[in-house]
Amino acid sequence: MDFNIATKRVFGAISSFGTMALIFYNMGQARKVKAELLEKFEEAISRERKHSTTELFRLIHGLKMNYSDVAELVKHDGCSKIIYALKKTPGIISFKNGTFQYTNVGRNKVFRYIDCWFTHFSIFVYGGLLLVSLTVMGMSEGASSVAGFLLVIFSSVMLAVQLRQRAYDQMIESLVSPEHDN
């Protein structure tokens, strides 16, 4: 191997490792800053500083809420799940006056029925596609087998996404109406 090529590869590897180390360092610093913000947030809540509480909540979670809603949310047992849900589906659910509820769109039974039906239909389709692609991969040779393998990967990922969405929808339903907890 030529010395010039070897040095380029070595410096390329060093550069890649340096970039990865910098990324991990920045992620650690971000966690440290978030921990400091959480400490300041707890202090602002305990001292009932309305502006500081709402601004720190917005900085930490990216959600704009009234002070009374933030104070009630922090006291709630499922606050982490509620914050996650508010960040993921802001137009479907809301937390107002101390209650976690569907918005006007989410309250619509037809919308929720179509969403649930589409999720179940997608799970069925991608599950069937996974079985078909496994069969194609197992019974064929060459390029067909490779195509079957790629289809297995695609359908597995899509099936996992749909199953995760179904679990998320069930979590939302149990938070909105805890008496129907599954």
Backbone as CSV, one residue per row, in Angstrom:
resi,resn,N_x,N_y,N_z,CA_x,CA_y,CA_z,C_x,C_y,C_z
1,MET,0.844,-1.172,0.000,0.000,0.000,0.000,0.891,1.238,0.000
2,ASP,0.489,2.184,-0.763,1.223,3.429,-0.890,1.164,4.208,0.429
3,PHE,2.260,4.848,0.773,2.347,5.613,2.019,1.326,6.749,2.048
4,ASN,1.108,7.399,0.922,0.164,8.514,0.836,-1.260,8.043,1.151
5,ILE,-1.652,6.894,0.617,-2.993,6.354,0.866,-3.132,5.952,2.330
6,ALA,-2.086,5.335,2.879,-2.131,4.903,4.277,-2.272,6.096,5.220
7,THR,-1.540,7.171,4.953,-1.647,8.344,5.828,-3.026,9.001,5.714
8,LYS,-3.598,9.007,4.510,-4.948,9.561,4.353,-5.954,8.750,5.154
9,ARG,-5.817,7.437,5.134,-6.739,6.585,5.889,-6.569,6.785,7.395
10,VAL,-5.326,6.875,7.847,-5.074,7.073,9.274,-5.643,8.416,9.727
11,PHE,-5.369,9.477,8.970,-5.892,10.789,9.342,-7.415,10.839,9.224
12,GLY,-7.969,10.121,8.264,-9.425,10.030,8.147,-10.033,9.345,9.355
13,ALA,-9.394,8.251,9.818,-9.885,7.542,11.003,-9.767,8.422,12.242
14,ILE,-8.645,9.123,12.380,-8.458,10.018,13.525,-9.511,11.125,13.505
15,SER,-9.767,11.668,12.331,-10.786,12.713,12.202,-12.169,12.182,12.568
16,SER,-12.485,10.966,12.132,-13.786,10.366,12.459,-13.922,10.146,13.959
17,PHE,-12.874,9.614,14.581,-12.922,9.395,16.028,-13.033,10.718,16.781
18,GLY,-12.330,11.732,16.310,-12.424,13.047,16.940,-13.822,13.628,16.830
19,THR,-14.435,13.455,15.675,-15.803,13.938,15.485,-16.764,13.209,16.407
20,MET,-16.621,11.892,16.505,-17.489,11.117,17.395,-17.285,11.529,18.846
21,ALA,-16.033,11.744,19.251,-15.764,12.163,20.625,-16.391,13.526,20.905
22,LEU,-16.318,14.431,19.938,-16.914,15.754,20.103,-18.435,15.667,20.212
23,ILE,-19.037,14.790,19.427,-20.492,14.608,19.496,-20.890,14.091,20.872
24,PHE,-20.174,13.075,21.369,-20.495,12.538,22.693,-20.266,13.575,23.788
25,TYR,-19.222,14.381,23.652,-18.959,15.442,24.620,-20.105,16.457,24.624
26,ASN,-20.551,16.855,23.427,-21.657,17.822,23.335,-22.948,17.245,23.892
27,MET,-23.198,15.957,23.665,-24.393,15.323,24.229,-24.321,15.315,25.753
28,GLY,-23.147,15.050,26.303,-22.968,15.085,27.752,-23.181,16.480,28.313
29,GLN,-22.674,17.470,27.601,-22.862,18.856,28.042,-24.338,19.244,27.995
30,ALA,-25.041,18.777,26.967,-26.475,19.080,26.861,-27.238,18.457,28.026
31,ARG,-26.877,17.221,28.396,-27.521,16.578,29.551,-27.229,17.351,30.831
32,LYS,-26.001,17.826,30.958,-25.606,18.584,32.144,-26.401,19.891,32.231
33,VAL,-26.550,20.585,31.116,-27.316,21.832,31.086,-28.778,21.555,31.403
34,LYS,-29.319,20.465,30.851,-30.715,20.126,31.121,-30.916,19.808,32.602
35,ALA,-29.947,19.132,33.218,-30.043,18.840,34.650,-30.024,20.134,35.466
36,GLU,-29.181,21.080,35.068,-29.148,22.369,35.762,-30.463,23.125,35.581
37,LEU,-31.014,23.065,34.373,-32.302,23.720,34.134,-33.406,23.078,34.963
38,LEU,-33.357,21.758,35.112,-34.355,21.074,35.935,-34.262,21.501,37.396
39,GLU,-33.030,21.679,37.892,-32.859,22.158,39.269,-33.451,23.562,39.427
40,LYS,-33.178,24.429,38.458,-33.730,25.784,38.509,-35.250,25.753,38.384
41,PHE,-35.764,24.827,37.574,-37.207,24.682,37.407,-37.855,24.261,38.722
42,GLU,-37.257,23.289,39.406,-37.792,22.846,40.701,-37.797,23.994,41.707
43,GLU,-36.738,24.785,41.695,-36.666,25.930,42.604,-37.736,26.968,42.259
44,ALA,-37.936,27.217,40.969,-38.951,28.190,40.549,-40.355,27.712,40.907
45,ILE,-40.599,26.412,40.794,-41.914,25.854,41.168,-42.131,26.015,42.670
46,SER,-41.102,25.668,43.457,-41.266,25.735,44.914,-41.453,27.174,45.397
47,ARG,-40.836,28.132,44.727,-40.983,29.541,45.123,-42.149,30.233,44.411
48,GLU,-42.850,29.492,43.573,-44.022,29.982,42.840,-43.703,31.201,41.979
49,ARG,-42.609,31.130,41.277,-42.235,32.184,40.332,-42.862,31.828,38.979
50,LYS,-43.905,32.507,38.641,-44.706,32.139,37.471,-43.932,32.260,36.163
51,HIS,-43.315,33.397,35.938,-42.614,33.603,34.672,-41.435,32.643,34.531
52,SER,-40.642,32.528,35.576,-39.489,31.620,35.529,-39.929,30.185,35.293
53,THR,-40.991,29.780,35.956,-41.478,28.409,35.814,-41.906,28.124,34.383
54,THR,-42.703,29.012,33.814,-43.194,28.755,32.456,-42.075,28.822,31.425
55,GLU,-41.148,29.760,31.588,-40.040,29.870,30.635,-39.090,28.679,30.745
56,LEU,-38.786,28.248,31.961,-37.924,27.077,32.123,-38.601,25.820,31.591
57,PHE,-39.896,25.693,31.798,-40.641,24.551,31.258,-40.577,24.555,29.731
58,ARG,-40.702,25.740,29.143,-40.608,25.856,27.690,-39.208,25.513,27.198
59,LEU,-38.182,25.966,27.905,-36.807,25.653,27.509,-36.502,24.161,27.631
60,ILE,-36.974,23.544,28.688,-36.674,22.132,28.929,-37.454,21.233,27.982
61,HIS,-38.749,21.483,27.847,-39.610,20.554,27.113,-40.096,21.075,25.767
62,GLY,-39.955,22.360,25.515,-40.416,22.906,24.248,-41.917,23.091,24.178
63,LEU,-42.570,23.186,25.320,-44.024,23.341,25.379,-44.375,24.653,26.071
64,LYS,-45.297,25.397,25.479,-45.778,26.635,26.099,-47.079,26.324,26.822
65,MET,-47.078,26.547,28.133,-48.268,26.286,28.946,-48.401,27.365,30.010
66,ASN,-49.605,27.531,30.522,-49.859,28.460,31.620,-49.222,27.929,32.900
67,TYR,-48.944,28.854,33.823,-48.315,28.462,35.083,-49.166,27.457,35.851
68,SER,-50.463,27.697,35.932,-51.331,26.785,36.694,-51.320,25.383,36.089
69,ASP,-51.288,25.295,34.753,-51.230,23.987,34.104,-49.887,23.302,34.343
70,VAL,-48.807,24.084,34.313,-47.479,23.508,34.577,-47.413,22.980,36.003
71,ALA,-47.911,23.765,36.954,-47.886,23.340,38.358,-48.712,22.074,38.564
72,GLU,-49.875,21.995,37.930,-50.710,20.790,38.046,-50.063,19.603,37.349
73,LEU,-49.453,19.845,36.203,-48.815,18.766,35.452,-47.670,18.149,36.236
74,VAL,-46.881,18.981,36.887,-45.741,18.479,37.658,-46.212,17.623,38.828
75,LYS,-47.374,17.927,39.383,-47.914,17.147,40.502,-48.524,15.821,40.055
76,HIS,-48.852,15.696,38.772,-49.532,14.508,38.245,-48.587,13.299,38.256
77,ASP,-49.128,12.111,38.567,-48.315,10.892,38.608,-47.717,10.541,37.248
78,GLY,-48.463,10.749,36.191,-47.993,10.388,34.856,-47.445,11.564,34.081
79,CYS,-46.756,12.486,34.766,-46.324,13.715,34.096,-45.328,13.445,32.965
80,SER,-44.445,12.475,33.121,-43.479,12.188,32.052,-44.182,11.692,30.799
81,LYS,-45.157,10.813,30.979,-45.904,10.306,29.827,-46.733,11.412,29.188
82,ILE,-47.313,12.263,30.003,-48.132,13.354,29.470,-47.268,14.335,28.684
83,ILE,-46.096,14.674,29.207,-45.197,15.585,28.493,-44.764,14.966,27.173
84,TYR,-44.434,13.675,27.192,-44.064,12.970,25.959,-45.209,13.022,24.953
85,ALA,-46.427,12.778,25.417,-47.591,12.794,24.530,-47.849,14.196,23.984
86,LEU,-47.701,15.212,24.816,-47.920,16.585,24.361,-46.894,16.994,23.308
87,LYS,-45.665,16.510,23.447,-44.637,16.830,22.469,-44.853,16.077,21.162
88,LYS,-45.318,14.838,21.255,-45.456,14.009,20.054,-46.709,14.342,19.255
89,THR,-47.818,14.599,19.904,-49.077,14.873,19.199,-49.736,16.132,19.754
90,PRO,-49.171,17.295,19.464,-49.699,18.518,20.062,-51.086,18.917,19.580
91,GLY,-51.508,18.524,18.406,-52.811,18.940,17.912,-53.939,18.013,18.299
92,ILE,-53.622,16.860,18.860,-54.632,15.857,19.179,-55.009,15.893,20.656
93,ILE,-54.042,16.176,21.516,-54.280,16.164,22.955,-53.786,17.462,23.583
94,SER,-54.289,17.757,24.776,-53.856,18.956,25.495,-53.974,18.710,26.994
95,PHE,-53.310,19.557,27.751,-53.394,19.523,29.207,-53.831,20.909,29.648
96,LYS,-55.108,21.026,30.036,-55.655,22.319,30.457,-56.480,22.127,31.710
97,ASN,-56.381,23.105,32.595,-57.141,23.102,33.853,-56.928,21.822,34.653
98,GLY,-55.724,21.293,34.601,-55.388,20.111,35.393,-55.875,18.797,34.828
99,THR,-56.412,18.801,33.609,-56.878,17.547,33.014,-56.220,17.326,31.660
100,PHE,-55.919,16.075,31.404,-55.341,15.642,30.140,-56.496,15.195,29.264
101,GLN,-56.659,15.837,28.109,-57.850,15.572,27.305,-57.535,15.679,25.817
102,TYR,-58.452,15.145,25.022,-58.352,15.297,23.578,-58.758,16.715,23.189
103,THR,-58.149,17.241,22.125,-58.584,18.526,21.580,-59.830,18.281,20.734
104,ASN,-60.324,19.318,20.091,-61.535,19.161,19.275,-61.352,18.105,18.193
105,VAL,-60.196,18.081,17.551,-59.932,17.072,16.519,-59.872,15.687,17.144
106,GLY,-59.145,15.549,18.232,-58.999,14.253,18.888,-60.282,13.750,19.521
107,ARG,-61.175,14.678,19.892,-62.444,14.295,20.500,-63.416,13.701,19.481
108,ASN,-63.190,13.982,18.224,-64.057,13.500,17.159,-63.954,11.973,17.066
109,LYS,-65.058,11.281,17.323,-65.069,9.810,17.337,-64.738,9.236,15.961
110,VAL,-65.184,9.906,14.898,-64.907,9.411,13.542,-63.404,9.452,13.275
111,PHE,-62.754,10.550,13.655,-61.309,10.670,13.469,-60.571,9.573,14.224
112,ARG,-60.936,9.363,15.483,-60.263,8.337,16.282,-60.530,6.946,15.738
113,TYR,-61.742,6.695,15.240,-62.071,5.389,14.669,-61.249,5.138,13.403
114,ILE,-61.169,6.142,12.523,-60.388,5.992,11.288,-58.915,5.803,11.616
115,ASP,-58.397,6.556,12.576,-56.997,6.416,12.982,-56.723,5.019,13.528
116,CYS,-57.597,4.523,14.382,-57.443,3.179,14.953,-57.554,2.119,13.859
117,TRP,-58.519,2.268,12.972,-58.709,1.307,11.892,-57.494,1.293,10.979
118,PHE,-56.969,2.478,10.632,-55.796,2.557,9.765,-54.576,1.909,10.419
119,THR,-54.400,2.121,11.709,-53.277,1.500,12.417,-53.400,-0.017,12.394
120,HIS,-54.579,-0.541,12.689,-54.765,-1.994,12.667,-54.614,-2.555,11.252
121,PHE,-55.122,-1.843,10.261,-54.985,-2.278,8.876,-53.510,-2.300,8.473
122,SER,-52.749,-1.275,8.870,-51.318,-1.221,8.552,-50.568,-2.365,9.214
123,ILE,-50.913,-2.686,10.450,-50.272,-3.818,11.130,-50.555,-5.102,10.364
124,PHE,-51.787,-5.285,9.934,-52.163,-6.474,9.171,-51.404,-6.530,7.841
125,VAL,-51.346,-5.417,7.111,-50.674,-5.382,5.804,-49.181,-5.650,5.948
126,TYR,-48.523,-4.964,6.875,-47.079,-5.150,7.019,-46.737,-6.514,7.611
127,GLY,-47.594,-7.057,8.451,-47.394,-8.424,8.937,-47.506,-9.427,7.806
128,GLY,-48.515,-9.258,6.946,-48.663,-10.132,5.780,-47.504,-9.982,4.819
129,LEU,-47.070,-8.746,4.586,-45.927,-8.500,3.709,-44.665,-9.140,4.272
130,LEU,-44.512,-9.119,5.573,-43.365,-9.764,6.207,-43.391,-11.265,5.964
131,LEU,-44.546,-11.888,6.118,-44.650,-13.331,5.876,-44.382,-13.673,4.414
132,VAL,-44.916,-12.884,3.499,-44.686,-13.125,2.069,-43.215,-12.939,1.728
133,SER,-42.600,-11.902,2.246,-41.192,-11.649,1.937,-40.285,-12.704,2.555
134,LEU,-40.649,-13.229,3.722,-39.875,-14.342,4.290,-39.976,-15.571,3.398
135,THR,-41.155,-15.815,2.854,-41.343,-16.940,1.946,-40.534,-16.742,0.671
136,VAL,-40.579,-15.547,0.099,-39.808,-15.249,-1.114,-38.325,-15.415,-0.846
137,MET,-37.871,-14.925,0.280,-36.451,-15.018,0.613,-36.025,-16.467,0.803
138,GLY,-36.878,-17.269,1.424,-36.516,-18.655,1.699,-36.595,-19.568,0.503
139,MET,-37.483,-19.294,-0.435,-37.702,-20.211,-1.555,-37.004,-19.798,-2.838
140,SER,-36.381,-18.655,-2.871,-35.749,-18.211,-4.115,-34.240,-18.149,-3.958
141,GLU,-33.591,-17.913,-5.100,-32.132,-17.819,-5.112,-31.717,-16.541,-5.833
142,GLY,-30.519,-16.106,-5.570,-29.948,-14.976,-6.289,-30.605,-13.653,-5.968
143,ALA,-30.925,-12.910,-7.040,-31.469,-11.559,-6.894,-32.836,-11.567,-6.217
144,SER,-33.631,-12.589,-6.472,-34.947,-12.673,-5.826,-34.805,-12.825,-4.317
145,SER,-33.800,-13.571,-3.903,-33.552,-13.752,-2.477,-33.114,-12.437,-1.830
146,VAL,-32.285,-11.688,-2.539,-31.840,-10.384,-2.031,-33.033,-9.430,-1.942
147,ALA,-33.889,-9.444,-2.961,-35.088,-8.603,-2.933,-35.993,-9.004,-1.772
148,GLY,-36.126,-10.313,-1.542,-36.915,-10.786,-0.405,-36.330,-10.317,0.913
149,PHE,-34.997,-10.350,1.013,-34.325,-9.894,2.234,-34.577,-8.405,2.474
150,LEU,-34.463,-7.598,1.410,-34.720,-6.159,1.544,-36.172,-5.894,1.925
151,LEU,-37.079,-6.691,1.373,-38.492,-6.555,1.714,-38.750,-6.966,3.163
152,VAL,-38.011,-7.972,3.645,-38.124,-8.377,5.050,-37.705,-7.224,5.955
153,ILE,-36.594,-6.587,5.618,-36.119,-5.463,6.432,-37.151,-4.333,6.428
154,PHE,-37.640,-3.968,5.240,-38.619,-2.882,5.130,-39.888,-3.198,5.908
155,SER,-40.443,-4.378,5.684,-41.713,-4.710,6.343,-41.534,-4.865,7.852
156,SER,-40.372,-5.342,8.292,-40.118,-5.454,9.736,-40.074,-4.079,10.394
157,VAL,-39.392,-3.146,9.748,-39.302,-1.791,10.295,-40.682,-1.140,10.328
158,MET,-41.425,-1.265,9.248,-42.753,-0.651,9.196,-43.706,-1.302,10.197
159,LEU,-43.610,-2.618,10.361,-44.443,-3.309,11.345,-44.095,-2.843,12.757
160,ALA,-42.797,-2.694,13.034,-42.374,-2.216,14.353,-42.884,-0.797,14.611
161,VAL,-42.841,0.056,13.596,-43.340,1.428,13.744,-44.838,1.423,14.037
162,GLN,-45.589,0.592,13.329,-47.036,0.538,13.538,-47.387,-0.036,14.910
163,LEU,-46.650,-1.056,15.345,-46.903,-1.623,16.678,-46.578,-0.607,17.768
164,ARG,-45.518,0.158,17.551,-45.161,1.200,18.517,-46.241,2.288,18.550
165,GLN,-46.764,2.643,17.382,-47.834,3.639,17.327,-49.082,3.131,18.038
166,ARG,-49.382,1.849,17.879,-50.548,1.268,18.554,-50.371,1.322,20.075
167,ALA,-49.169,0.991,20.554,-48.901,1.067,21.995,-49.001,2.513,22.481
168,TYR,-48.529,3.453,21.672,-48.626,4.872,22.027,-50.088,5.306,22.113
169,ASP,-50.886,4.901,21.141,-52.315,5.248,21.152,-53.015,4.672,22.379
170,GLN,-52.652,3.457,22.769,-53.239,2.849,23.966,-52.812,3.602,25.220
171,MET,-51.562,4.068,25.254,-51.092,4.851,26.395,-51.877,6.163,26.496
172,ILE,-52.084,6.818,25.364,-52.853,8.068,25.346,-54.272,7.817,25.833
173,GLU,-54.892,6.752,25.340,-56.267,6.432,25.740,-56.348,6.185,27.244
174,SER,-55.345,5.490,27.806,-55.376,5.216,29.247,-55.122,6.477,30.071
175,LEU,-54.356,7.432,29.534,-54.127,8.689,30.250,-55.342,9.607,30.186
176,VAL,-56.016,9.625,29.046,-57.182,10.494,28.895,-58.349,9.965,29.702
177,SER,-58.566,8.666,29.643,-59.673,8.064,30.399,-59.141,6.891,31.214
178,PRO,-58.604,7.157,32.422,-57.978,6.106,33.221,-58.936,4.998,33.645
179,GLU,-60.240,5.239,33.635,-61.173,4.183,34.027,-61.234,3.079,32.973
180,HIS,-60.778,3.372,31.750,-60.746,2.369,30.695,-59.339,1.828,30.508
181,ASP,-58.524,1.856,31.535,-57.130,1.422,31.468,-57.059,-0.035,31.046
182,ASN,-56.244,-0.296,29.997,-56.106,-1.666,29.474,-54.926,-2.366,30.087
